[in-house]
Amino acid sequence: MRRAASKKGPTNSTTSSNSSAMDLFRSASGKAASKELERIDQLYYSYANESSGMIDPEGIEYLCSDLEVEHTDVRILMLAWKMQAEKQGYFTLDEWRKGLKALRSDTIVKLKKALPDLDNEVRRPSNYVEFYSYAFRYCLTGKYGLLLLGTYAEEKQKSIDIESICELLELVLGSQFRMQVDLFIQYLKTQIDYKVINMDQWMGFYRFCHEISFPDFNNYDEELAWPLILDNFVEWVRSKQS
């Protein structure tokens, strides 16, 4: 015969009290989240275009002004990455909610304070390659050159013109690989074989900066699967060095 349990189970009143406390906690948490989302939405509509319901290039310029950053500041591109914005120069409400909830920012003051942490997050090696790839895809969309100092990217392009690529390289990679970026930009502006850069070439240069010794290129092997433009770049640099 099984021995009867010596401990008494929770009484109905205790169970009811615990359940009520949990319900109150959930209700309070839900109300707080609802209020936060309401403030995020209010902030969004303070920049959104009334007719389109989206934050457009003009709205982003006002946002930059309130954040006290230039519209060419890489942190604005990082903010777009955090929102996973799909079209250059535009933020939808869903994208805005996604980004600001992740940054825990429901006011412009909080968003401004979140920018340094966002910068640190993006610059982690595990995130930066994703951000670098995103920067190219983002600049393929739309016709407003917000981050490219007045240049334009046509819709559904697969490549970006040399002038815009030079500015984008400066923006997203210049602080990390100053010498490589400066020399590659110099090459791009003087060569005549390429008018545009595609994603494969863009990502190839990122890998090049991380893997190839500079400026001697001792471990560069043309037999490996590097984009041809990088073979030409290395040959150009070596000819200058000699």
Rosetta blueprint (number, residue, H / E / L):
1 M L
2 R L
3 R L
4 A L
5 A L
6 S L
7 K L
8 K L
9 G L
10 P L
11 T L
12 N H
13 S H
14 T H
15 T H
16 S H
17 S H
18 N H
19 S H
20 S H
21 A H
22 M H
23 D H
24 L H
25 F H
26 R H
27 S H
28 A H
29 S H
30 G H
31 K H
32 A H
33 A H
34 S H
35 K H
36 E H
37 L H
38 E H
39 R H
40 I H
41 D H
42 Q H
43 L H
44 Y H
45 Y H
46 S L
47 Y L
48 A L
49 N L
50 E L
51 S L
52 S L
53 G L
54 M L
55 I E
56 D L
57 P H
58 E H
59 G H
60 I H
61 E H
62 Y H
63 L H
64 C H
65 S H
66 D H
67 L H
68 E L
69 V L
70 E L
71 H L
72 T L
73 D L
74 V H
75 R H
76 I H
77 L H
78 M H
79 L H
80 A H
81 W H
82 K H
83 M H
84 Q L
85 A L
86 E L
87 K L
88 Q L
89 G L
90 Y L
91 F E
92 T L
93 L H
94 D H
95 E H
96 W H
97 R H
98 K H
99 G H
100 L H
101 K H
102 A H
103 L H
104 R L
105 S L
106 D L
107 T L
108 I H
109 V H
110 K H
111 L H
112 K H
113 K H
114 A H
115 L H
116 P H
117 D H
118 L H
119 D H
120 N H
121 E H
122 V H
123 R L
124 R L
125 P H
126 S H
127 N H
128 Y H
129 V H
130 E H
131 F H
132 Y H
133 S H
134 Y H
135 A H
136 F H
137 R H
138 Y H
139 C H
140 L L
141 T L
142 G L
143 K L
144 Y L
145 G L
146 L H
147 L H
148 L H
149 L L
150 G L
151 T L
152 Y L
153 A L
154 E L
155 E L
156 K L
157 Q L
158 K L
159 S E
160 I E
161 D E
162 I H
163 E H
164 S H
165 I H
166 C H
167 E H
168 L H
169 L H
170 E H
171 L H
172 V H
173 L L
174 G L
175 S L
176 Q L
177 F L
178 R H
179 M H
180 Q H
181 V H
182 D H
183 L H
184 F H
185 I H
186 Q H
187 Y H
188 L H
189 K H
190 T H
191 Q L
192 I L
193 D L
194 Y L
195 K L
196 V E
197 I E
198 N E
199 M H
200 D H
201 Q H
202 W H
203 M H
204 G H
205 F H
206 Y H
207 R H
208 F H
209 C H
210 H H
211 E H
212 I L
213 S L
214 F L
215 P L
216 D L
217 F L
218 N L
219 N L
220 Y L
221 D L
222 E L
223 E L
224 L L
225 A L
226 W L
227 P L
228 L H
229 I H
230 L H
231 D H
232 N H
233 F H
234 V H
235 E H
236 W H
237 V H
238 R H
239 S H
240 K H
241 Q H
242 S L
